[in-house]
Structure formats: structure tokens, C-alpha cells
Amino acid sequence: MDLLTAIFVDPFVRMGTNPTFLVQVIWEGFVSGVLYALVALGFVLIFKASGVFNFAQGIMVVFAALALVGLHEKGVPAWPALLVATGVMLILAIGIERVVLRPLVNQPDIILLMATIGLTRFLVGLGEMVFGGEPKVMITEALGIPTGILRIPLFGKSLILKEIDMTAAVVAILMVAFLAVFFARTKIGRALRAVADDHQAALSVGISLNRIWVIVWFAAGIVALVTGIMWGARSQVSFDLEVIALKALPVLILGGFTSVPGAIVGGLMIGIGEKIGEIYWGRLLGGGIESWLAYLIALAFLLFRPQGLFGEKIIERV
């Protein structure tokens, strides 16, 4: 009974005795969640338009951030460096379409997945060769990202909000909203959805698959750059960010691989869930919950709802 009380009663009692701290935990989980959603959005963009699960999205986050910081270290001012880094992601998108995607059209999905794994290792090697393997500091002040701390009275105590976290949350929300409107309202967005629904039908009405793939990989590159800036501002720019970015995989499983709203909801569920789990149940379960809880939640969804919350259920005739 003592163990059951410790697991099912004590954490909720602690939540109620210090509501300010609970709000603090939820806020930090919310920030992590919107950043997870932003990473997951890069996967969703590419999967919707080409059917490719881009295993390289994590390293694209690292590579984009390293390009920005590396250019600044070589004397390029912050905002021009940001423009050049954006150009680097465009060149990368064109190169991927020409070298990887175009020769593998109509190949099995496993071939395309292995191609993106190979792309991951290539970008890791290229990044280490060009920028080095040591962690770098994101140029937050040069980009005008605030780094102060706000203290807000709440329930008789102070809620601590970092301006970096607030900026990251706002930027991520704006990016997600922009891409959602882009998909729904623009001509290119409708073309992307047409390609996602049926490649052959899209070709029959004059939509260029090669052009669409470049656009969608470039959009995923922009998402990776923004994500790298925000994550790097909160910690450092290093290859460890690739592991953090892969936390988007459980987000995709929860939300569905083709759903933008699913990426948002899944990201918030994972971000807030792992923070609450670590703080209130971590001591009971040995700590380190943040490293595995997201994957446990994803496993539960795979068992009972493999298409995710917003994914379409696939029915095959036997």
C-alpha cells in the first residue's frame, strides 16, 4: 500500500501543495513541447509531399545552426550570416533532390529511408570537417534574442520565465501557424497536398514533382534552422542536438505522420508529460524519465492507435 500511495497519491499531493512550482514545470514542458512540435513539423512536411521518412531531419537542425554560428565566427555579421545559412539550406535541398530523390523515384520506402540515414552520416561528417566537433555558443545577442529573466507573482510565490524560452515559444507558434496557413491557402500549398495525395494525378495536371520536392525540403531546412537557433539559444549548438531532435519521433507517432495539428498536439503532450513525469515521479522510478517516457507513450499508441491521434486509419482489403 505504501508503494501505491507513493506512486498514485504523493505526486498529486505535491502538485497541490505548491501550485506555483506546478505551473513552472508545465511552462517548461510547454516550451520543450512546441520545439519538439517544430522539429516534428519538418518530418511532416517531407513525409506529406514525398512519402519519405527523413531520418536526417535531426542532423539538419544541427547543420543549419552550425552554419549560422560558423559564418558568424568567420566575421560575417549576424543577420547576413542568417541569410547565408538560409541559402545553404536551399542549396542542400536542391542537392538532395538531384542526388538522392530523383534517382530513387518509385523505389521501395525502405530504400528511401536508408538513403536519408546515409544523408545523416554525410552531414555529420561534413559538419565536423567544416565547423569542427566542439560545442558552440548561439549568437543570441547578435540576433537580438533577449536573455533576461522575468519574475511573475503567482500564488504567493514567483513564477520564473526566461525571455529566451518565451521567444522560442512565440517563434515556434508563429512558424507552425504560418506553415498551416501556407498549406491551406496558397497555390504551392495546394500543390504540395495534391502531390501528397497522389503523385501520378499531380503529374497529370502539370505539377512538377522535382520542383515540389525542392520546395518542401527547403521548407524543412528553414524549420531546421529556426529550431537550431531556438534550441541553441537555450543550451549550446552541438551534435547532441541531433539526439534531442529525434525526440520528434514519438511526437509523430502520437500526432500522425501527415498531420500538422497532430505535430502540435503530440509535441505538447510529450513536452509537458516528460517534465511532469521527471519532476513528480522521477524520484520514485530512479530518475532519467525524460530520456525514455516519450518512447513509452509512443509504444502505447502503437499498440492501441498506430495511426496516431490525427492520422488516417489505413484499411486494406485482404
VOMI-284789 format. One record per residue (C-alpha): residue in one letter; x, y negated, z; residue number from 1. Coordinates in Angstrom, 1 decimal, decimal comma. Example, Ala and Ser with C-alpha at 12.3 -4.5 7.8 and 13.67 -1.06 7.14 Angstrom:
BEGIN
PT / a / 12,3 / 4,5 / 7,8 / 1
PT / s / 13,7 / 1,1 / 7,1 / 2
END
This chain:
BEGIN
PT / m / 0,0 / 0,0 / 0,0 / 1
PT / d / 2,9 / -2,3 / 0,8 / 2
PT / l / 4,2 / -1,9 / -2,8 / 3
PT / l / 0,8 / -2,5 / -4,3 / 4
PT / t / 0,4 / -5,6 / -2,2 / 5
PT / a / 3,9 / -6,9 / -3,2 / 6
PT / i / 3,1 / -6,4 / -6,9 / 7
PT / f / -0,6 / -7,4 / -7,2 / 8
PT / v / -1,2 / -9,8 / -4,3 / 9
PT / d / 2,0 / -11,6 / -3,2 / 10
PT / p / 2,8 / -13,2 / -6,6 / 11
PT / f / -0,6 / -14,8 / -6,8 / 12
PT / v / -0,4 / -16,0 / -3,2 / 13
PT / r / 2,9 / -17,7 / -4,0 / 14
PT / m / 1,2 / -19,3 / -7,1 / 15
PT / g / -1,5 / -20,8 / -4,9 / 16
PT / t / 0,8 / -22,0 / -2,1 / 17
PT / n / 2,9 / -24,1 / -4,4 / 18
PT / p / 0,8 / -25,2 / -7,4 / 19
PT / t / 3,4 / -27,8 / -8,5 / 20
PT / f / 6,0 / -25,1 / -9,0 / 21
PT / l / 3,5 / -23,0 / -10,9 / 22
PT / v / 2,8 / -26,0 / -13,3 / 23
PT / q / 6,6 / -26,4 / -13,6 / 24
PT / v / 7,0 / -22,7 / -14,6 / 25
PT / i / 4,1 / -22,9 / -17,1 / 26
PT / w / 5,6 / -26,1 / -18,6 / 27
PT / e / 9,0 / -24,5 / -19,2 / 28
PT / g / 7,3 / -21,4 / -20,6 / 29
PT / f / 5,2 / -23,6 / -22,9 / 30
PT / v / 8,4 / -25,3 / -24,3 / 31
PT / s / 10,0 / -22,0 / -24,9 / 32
PT / g / 6,8 / -20,7 / -26,5 / 33
PT / v / 6,5 / -23,5 / -29,0 / 34
PT / l / 10,1 / -23,0 / -30,0 / 35
PT / y / 9,5 / -19,2 / -30,4 / 36
PT / a / 6,5 / -20,1 / -32,5 / 37
PT / l / 8,7 / -22,4 / -34,7 / 38
PT / v / 11,1 / -19,5 / -35,3 / 39
PT / a / 8,3 / -17,1 / -36,0 / 40
PT / l / 6,9 / -19,6 / -38,5 / 41
PT / g / 10,0 / -19,2 / -40,6 / 42
PT / f / 9,3 / -15,4 / -40,7 / 43
PT / v / 5,6 / -16,0 / -41,6 / 44
PT / l / 6,4 / -18,4 / -44,4 / 45
PT / i / 8,7 / -16,0 / -46,2 / 46
PT / f / 6,5 / -12,9 / -45,5 / 47
PT / k / 3,4 / -14,6 / -46,8 / 48
PT / a / 4,9 / -15,7 / -50,1 / 49
PT / s / 7,2 / -12,8 / -50,9 / 50
PT / g / 6,3 / -9,9 / -48,7 / 51
PT / v / 9,9 / -9,9 / -47,4 / 52
PT / f / 10,6 / -9,5 / -43,7 / 53
PT / n / 13,5 / -11,9 / -43,4 / 54
PT / f / 15,8 / -10,4 / -40,8 / 55
PT / a / 18,2 / -13,3 / -41,5 / 56
PT / q / 15,9 / -16,0 / -40,1 / 57
PT / g / 17,7 / -15,9 / -36,7 / 58
PT / i / 21,1 / -16,5 / -38,2 / 59
PT / m / 19,7 / -19,2 / -40,5 / 60
PT / v / 18,8 / -21,1 / -37,3 / 61
PT / v / 22,4 / -20,8 / -36,1 / 62
PT / f / 23,9 / -21,6 / -39,5 / 63
PT / a / 21,8 / -24,7 / -40,0 / 64
PT / a / 22,7 / -26,1 / -36,6 / 65
PT / l / 26,4 / -25,3 / -37,1 / 66
PT / a / 26,3 / -27,0 / -40,5 / 67
PT / l / 24,9 / -30,2 / -38,8 / 68
PT / v / 27,3 / -30,2 / -35,9 / 69
PT / g / 30,3 / -29,2 / -38,1 / 70
PT / l / 29,7 / -32,0 / -40,5 / 71
PT / h / 29,5 / -34,5 / -37,7 / 72
PT / e / 32,8 / -33,2 / -36,2 / 73
PT / k / 34,4 / -33,9 / -39,6 / 74
PT / g / 33,4 / -37,5 / -39,3 / 75
PT / v / 30,0 / -37,6 / -41,1 / 76
PT / p / 27,5 / -39,8 / -39,2 / 77
PT / a / 24,6 / -38,0 / -37,6 / 78
PT / w / 21,8 / -38,9 / -40,0 / 79
PT / p / 23,8 / -38,4 / -43,2 / 80
PT / a / 25,0 / -35,1 / -41,7 / 81
PT / l / 21,4 / -34,1 / -41,2 / 82
PT / l / 20,6 / -34,9 / -44,8 / 83
PT / v / 23,6 / -32,9 / -46,0 / 84
PT / a / 22,6 / -30,0 / -43,7 / 85
PT / t / 19,2 / -30,1 / -45,4 / 86
PT / g / 20,9 / -29,9 / -48,7 / 87
PT / v / 22,9 / -26,9 / -47,5 / 88
PT / m / 19,7 / -25,1 / -46,7 / 89
PT / l / 18,4 / -25,9 / -50,2 / 90
PT / i / 21,5 / -24,5 / -51,8 / 91
PT / l / 21,2 / -21,4 / -49,6 / 92
PT / a / 17,5 / -21,0 / -50,7 / 93
PT / i / 18,5 / -21,2 / -54,4 / 94
PT / g / 21,3 / -18,8 / -53,9 / 95
PT / i / 19,1 / -16,3 / -52,1 / 96
PT / e / 16,5 / -16,4 / -54,8 / 97
PT / r / 19,1 / -16,0 / -57,6 / 98
PT / v / 21,4 / -13,4 / -56,0 / 99
PT / v / 19,2 / -11,5 / -53,6 / 100
PT / l / 15,5 / -11,7 / -54,6 / 101
PT / r / 15,5 / -11,9 / -58,3 / 102
PT / p / 17,5 / -8,7 / -58,9 / 103
PT / l / 15,3 / -6,8 / -56,4 / 104
PT / v / 11,8 / -7,7 / -57,7 / 105
PT / n / 9,4 / -4,8 / -57,3 / 106
PT / q / 11,9 / -2,8 / -55,2 / 107
PT / p / 10,6 / -1,0 / -52,1 / 108
PT / d / 10,2 / -3,1 / -48,9 / 109
PT / i / 13,0 / -1,2 / -47,1 / 110
PT / i / 15,4 / -2,3 / -49,9 / 111
PT / l / 14,5 / -6,0 / -49,3 / 112
PT / l / 14,8 / -5,6 / -45,6 / 113
PT / m / 18,2 / -4,1 / -45,9 / 114
PT / a / 19,1 / -7,0 / -48,3 / 115
PT / t / 18,2 / -9,5 / -45,6 / 116
PT / i / 20,2 / -7,6 / -43,0 / 117
PT / g / 23,2 / -7,8 / -45,4 / 118
PT / l / 22,5 / -11,5 / -45,8 / 119
PT / t / 22,6 / -11,8 / -42,0 / 120
PT / r / 26,1 / -10,3 / -41,8 / 121
PT / f / 27,2 / -12,5 / -44,6 / 122
PT / l / 26,0 / -15,7 / -42,9 / 123
PT / v / 27,6 / -14,7 / -39,7 / 124
PT / g / 31,0 / -14,2 / -41,4 / 125
PT / l / 30,7 / -17,4 / -43,4 / 126
PT / g / 29,6 / -19,4 / -40,3 / 127
PT / e / 32,6 / -18,1 / -38,3 / 128
PT / m / 35,0 / -18,7 / -41,2 / 129
PT / v / 33,8 / -22,3 / -41,8 / 130
PT / f / 32,8 / -23,5 / -38,4 / 131
PT / g / 34,6 / -21,2 / -36,0 / 132
PT / g / 33,1 / -18,9 / -33,4 / 133
PT / e / 33,2 / -21,1 / -30,3 / 134
PT / p / 30,1 / -22,8 / -28,9 / 135
PT / k / 29,4 / -26,4 / -30,0 / 136
PT / v / 27,5 / -29,2 / -28,4 / 137
PT / m / 24,5 / -30,5 / -30,3 / 138
PT / i / 24,7 / -34,2 / -31,2 / 139
PT / t / 21,6 / -35,1 / -29,3 / 140
PT / e / 22,5 / -38,8 / -28,5 / 141
PT / a / 23,7 / -39,4 / -32,1 / 142
PT / l / 20,3 / -38,2 / -33,4 / 143
PT / g / 18,5 / -40,3 / -30,9 / 144
PT / i / 17,2 / -37,4 / -28,8 / 145
PT / p / 16,5 / -38,6 / -25,3 / 146
PT / t / 18,2 / -36,7 / -22,5 / 147
PT / g / 16,7 / -38,2 / -19,3 / 148
PT / i / 14,5 / -36,7 / -16,6 / 149
PT / l / 11,0 / -37,7 / -15,6 / 150
PT / r / 9,6 / -37,0 / -12,2 / 151
PT / i / 5,8 / -37,0 / -12,0 / 152
PT / p / 4,0 / -36,8 / -8,7 / 153
PT / l / 1,7 / -33,7 / -8,6 / 154
PT / f / 0,0 / -32,0 / -5,6 / 155
PT / g / 2,2 / -34,0 / -3,2 / 156
PT / k / 5,5 / -32,9 / -4,9 / 157
PT / s / 7,4 / -33,9 / -8,0 / 158
PT / l / 7,0 / -32,2 / -11,4 / 159
PT / i / 10,3 / -32,5 / -13,3 / 160
PT / l / 10,1 / -32,9 / -17,0 / 161
PT / k / 13,3 / -33,1 / -19,2 / 162
PT / e / 12,9 / -35,5 / -22,1 / 163
PT / i / 14,7 / -33,0 / -24,3 / 164
PT / d / 12,0 / -30,4 / -23,6 / 165
PT / m / 9,3 / -33,0 / -24,2 / 166
PT / t / 10,9 / -33,9 / -27,5 / 167
PT / a / 11,3 / -30,3 / -28,5 / 168
PT / a / 7,6 / -29,6 / -27,8 / 169
PT / v / 6,4 / -32,6 / -29,7 / 170
PT / v / 8,6 / -31,9 / -32,7 / 171
PT / a / 7,7 / -28,2 / -32,8 / 172
PT / i / 3,9 / -29,1 / -32,6 / 173
PT / l / 4,2 / -31,7 / -35,4 / 174
PT / m / 6,2 / -29,2 / -37,6 / 175
PT / v / 3,6 / -26,5 / -37,1 / 176
PT / a / 0,8 / -28,9 / -37,8 / 177
PT / f / 2,4 / -30,2 / -40,9 / 178
PT / l / 3,1 / -26,8 / -42,3 / 179
PT / a / -0,5 / -25,7 / -41,6 / 180
PT / v / -1,9 / -28,7 / -43,5 / 181
PT / f / 0,7 / -28,1 / -46,3 / 182
PT / f / -0,5 / -24,6 / -46,8 / 183
PT / a / -4,2 / -25,5 / -46,7 / 184
PT / r / -4,3 / -28,9 / -48,6 / 185
PT / t / -1,5 / -29,2 / -51,1 / 186
PT / k / -1,2 / -27,7 / -54,6 / 187
PT / i / 2,1 / -26,0 / -53,7 / 188
PT / g / 0,5 / -24,6 / -50,6 / 189
PT / r / -2,4 / -23,1 / -52,5 / 190
PT / a / 0,1 / -21,6 / -55,0 / 191
PT / l / 2,0 / -20,0 / -52,0 / 192
PT / r / -1,2 / -18,5 / -50,8 / 193
PT / a / -2,0 / -17,2 / -54,3 / 194
PT / v / 1,4 / -15,6 / -54,5 / 195
PT / a / 0,9 / -14,0 / -51,1 / 196
PT / d / -2,5 / -12,6 / -52,1 / 197
PT / d / -1,4 / -11,1 / -55,5 / 198
PT / h / 1,9 / -11,6 / -57,3 / 199
PT / q / 0,5 / -10,4 / -60,7 / 200
PT / a / -2,6 / -12,6 / -60,5 / 201
PT / a / -0,4 / -15,6 / -59,6 / 202
PT / l / 1,8 / -14,9 / -62,6 / 203
PT / s / -1,2 / -14,6 / -64,9 / 204
PT / v / -2,3 / -18,2 / -64,1 / 205
PT / g / 1,2 / -19,6 / -64,7 / 206
PT / i / 2,6 / -19,8 / -61,1 / 207
PT / s / 6,4 / -19,2 / -61,2 / 208
PT / l / 7,4 / -16,7 / -58,6 / 209
PT / n / 11,0 / -17,8 / -58,7 / 210
PT / r / 10,1 / -21,4 / -58,0 / 211
PT / i / 7,7 / -20,5 / -55,2 / 212
PT / w / 10,4 / -18,3 / -53,6 / 213
PT / v / 12,9 / -21,1 / -53,6 / 214
PT / i / 10,4 / -23,5 / -52,1 / 215
PT / v / 9,4 / -21,1 / -49,3 / 216
PT / w / 13,0 / -20,1 / -48,4 / 217
PT / f / 13,9 / -23,8 / -48,4 / 218
PT / a / 10,9 / -24,5 / -46,1 / 219
PT / a / 12,0 / -21,7 / -43,8 / 220
PT / g / 15,5 / -23,3 / -43,9 / 221
PT / i / 14,1 / -26,6 / -42,8 / 222
PT / v / 12,2 / -24,8 / -40,0 / 223
PT / a / 15,5 / -23,1 / -39,0 / 224
PT / l / 17,3 / -26,5 / -39,0 / 225
PT / v / 14,7 / -28,1 / -36,7 / 226
PT / t / 14,7 / -25,1 / -34,5 / 227
PT / g / 18,5 / -25,0 / -34,3 / 228
PT / i / 18,6 / -28,7 / -33,3 / 229
PT / m / 16,0 / -28,3 / -30,6 / 230
PT / w / 17,4 / -25,1 / -29,1 / 231
PT / g / 20,9 / -26,5 / -29,4 / 232
PT / a / 19,9 / -29,7 / -27,6 / 233
PT / r / 18,6 / -27,5 / -24,7 / 234
PT / s / 21,7 / -25,4 / -24,5 / 235
PT / q / 24,5 / -25,1 / -27,0 / 236
PT / v / 25,0 / -24,3 / -30,6 / 237
PT / s / 26,5 / -20,8 / -30,8 / 238
PT / f / 25,8 / -17,4 / -32,3 / 239
PT / d / 24,0 / -16,4 / -29,2 / 240
PT / l / 21,1 / -18,4 / -30,6 / 241
PT / e / 20,6 / -15,6 / -33,1 / 242
PT / v / 19,5 / -13,3 / -30,3 / 243
PT / i / 17,1 / -16,0 / -28,9 / 244
PT / a / 15,7 / -16,4 / -32,4 / 245
PT / l / 14,9 / -12,7 / -32,6 / 246
PT / k / 12,5 / -13,1 / -29,7 / 247
PT / a / 10,2 / -14,3 / -32,5 / 248
PT / l / 9,7 / -10,6 / -33,4 / 249
PT / p / 7,4 / -9,9 / -30,5 / 250
PT / v / 5,6 / -13,2 / -31,4 / 251
PT / l / 5,0 / -11,9 / -34,9 / 252
PT / i / 3,6 / -8,6 / -33,6 / 253
PT / l / 1,2 / -10,4 / -31,3 / 254
PT / g / 0,0 / -13,0 / -33,7 / 255
PT / g / 0,2 / -11,1 / -37,0 / 256
PT / f / 2,9 / -11,4 / -39,7 / 257
PT / t / 0,9 / -13,6 / -42,1 / 258
PT / s / -0,8 / -15,9 / -39,6 / 259
PT / v / 0,3 / -19,5 / -38,8 / 260
PT / p / -2,2 / -19,8 / -35,9 / 261
PT / g / -1,0 / -16,3 / -34,8 / 262
PT / a / 2,6 / -17,5 / -34,6 / 263
PT / i / 1,5 / -20,4 / -32,4 / 264
PT / v / -0,7 / -18,3 / -30,0 / 265
PT / g / 1,9 / -15,5 / -29,9 / 266
PT / g / 4,7 / -17,9 / -29,1 / 267
PT / l / 2,8 / -19,5 / -26,2 / 268
PT / m / 1,8 / -16,1 / -24,8 / 269
PT / i / 5,4 / -14,8 / -24,9 / 270
PT / g / 7,0 / -18,0 / -23,7 / 271
PT / i / 4,6 / -18,6 / -20,7 / 272
PT / g / 4,3 / -14,9 / -20,0 / 273
PT / e / 8,0 / -14,2 / -19,7 / 274
PT / k / 8,6 / -17,3 / -17,5 / 275
PT / i / 5,8 / -16,4 / -15,1 / 276
PT / g / 7,0 / -12,7 / -15,0 / 277
PT / e / 10,6 / -13,7 / -14,3 / 278
PT / i / 9,8 / -16,1 / -11,5 / 279
PT / y / 7,0 / -14,3 / -9,7 / 280
PT / w / 7,7 / -10,6 / -10,5 / 281
PT / g / 11,4 / -10,6 / -11,3 / 282
PT / r / 12,5 / -10,1 / -7,7 / 283
PT / l / 10,2 / -7,0 / -7,4 / 284
PT / l / 11,3 / -5,5 / -10,7 / 285
PT / g / 15,1 / -6,1 / -10,4 / 286
PT / g / 15,3 / -9,4 / -12,4 / 287
PT / g / 16,0 / -9,9 / -16,0 / 288
PT / i / 12,4 / -9,7 / -17,0 / 289
PT / e / 12,8 / -12,4 / -19,6 / 290
PT / s / 15,0 / -10,1 / -21,6 / 291
PT / w / 12,5 / -7,3 / -22,1 / 292
PT / l / 9,0 / -8,4 / -21,1 / 293
PT / a / 8,2 / -9,8 / -24,6 / 294
PT / y / 9,1 / -6,5 / -26,2 / 295
PT / l / 7,0 / -4,6 / -23,7 / 296
PT / i / 4,0 / -6,8 / -24,6 / 297
PT / a / 4,7 / -6,2 / -28,2 / 298
PT / l / 4,8 / -2,4 / -27,7 / 299
PT / a / 1,4 / -2,6 / -26,1 / 300
PT / f / 0,0 / -4,5 / -29,0 / 301
PT / l / 1,5 / -2,0 / -31,5 / 302
PT / l / -0,3 / 0,8 / -29,7 / 303
PT / f / -3,7 / -0,8 / -29,5 / 304
PT / r / -3,8 / -3,5 / -32,1 / 305
PT / p / -0,9 / -3,1 / -34,6 / 306
PT / q / -2,1 / -5,8 / -36,9 / 307
PT / g / -1,9 / -8,4 / -34,1 / 308
PT / l / -4,4 / -10,9 / -32,9 / 309
PT / f / -4,9 / -12,7 / -36,2 / 310
PT / g / -3,6 / -10,1 / -38,7 / 311
PT / e / -5,9 / -8,4 / -41,1 / 312
PT / k / -6,6 / -4,8 / -40,4 / 313
PT / i / -5,4 / -2,6 / -43,3 / 314
PT / i / -7,8 / 0,2 / -44,3 / 315
PT / e / -6,5 / 2,8 / -46,7 / 316
PT / r / -8,6 / 5,4 / -48,5 / 317
PT / v / -7,5 / 9,0 / -47,9 / 318
END
